[in-house]
């Protein structure tokens, strides 16, 4: 079980936001486990690139360059993802 503990922490924390406004624990900044921040970016990207009943999917390049609140969340995750390299916000 120890080998997957960091993955489980990531799954539990992937809805936390860097500013502390997320859930379930309201963690902030570096208190969010790295795996949680990484999974949050993957989750955002998957949500943008998969067809939804209310909209079609974006191309991978469109998802990476999307100027929506979702992109702000990716930038604010500070996990080292290249998606946020162009902004410090």
Secondary structure as the mmCIF struct_conf table of DSSP 4:
data_model
#
loop_
_struct_conf.conf_type_id
_struct_conf.id
_struct_conf.beg_label_comp_id
_struct_conf.beg_label_asym_id
_struct_conf.beg_label_seq_id
_struct_conf.end_label_comp_id
_struct_conf.end_label_asym_id
_struct_conf.end_label_seq_id
HELX_RH_3T_P HELX_RH_3T_P1 UNK A 2 UNK A 4
HELX_RH_AL_P HELX_RH_AL_P1 UNK A 5 UNK A 13
TURN_TY1_P TURN_TY1_P1 UNK A 14 UNK A 15
TURN_TY1_P TURN_TY1_P2 UNK A 18 UNK A 19
BEND BEND1 UNK A 20 UNK A 20
BEND BEND2 UNK A 23 UNK A 25
HELX_RH_3T_P HELX_RH_3T_P2 UNK A 29 UNK A 31
BEND BEND3 UNK A 32 UNK A 32
HELX_RH_AL_P HELX_RH_AL_P2 UNK A 34 UNK A 49
BEND BEND4 UNK A 50 UNK A 50
STRN STRN1 UNK A 52 UNK A 52
TURN_TY1_P TURN_TY1_P3 UNK A 53 UNK A 54
STRN STRN2 UNK A 55 UNK A 55
HELX_LH_PP_P HELX_LH_PP_P1 UNK A 56 UNK A 59
HELX_RH_AL_P HELX_RH_AL_P3 UNK A 60 UNK A 64
TURN_TY1_P TURN_TY1_P4 UNK A 65 UNK A 65
BEND BEND5 UNK A 68 UNK A 68
HELX_RH_AL_P HELX_RH_AL_P4 UNK A 69 UNK A 76
TURN_TY1_P TURN_TY1_P5 UNK A 77 UNK A 77
BEND BEND6 UNK A 79 UNK A 80
HELX_RH_3T_P HELX_RH_3T_P3 UNK A 82 UNK A 84
TURN_TY1_P TURN_TY1_P6 UNK A 85 UNK A 86
#
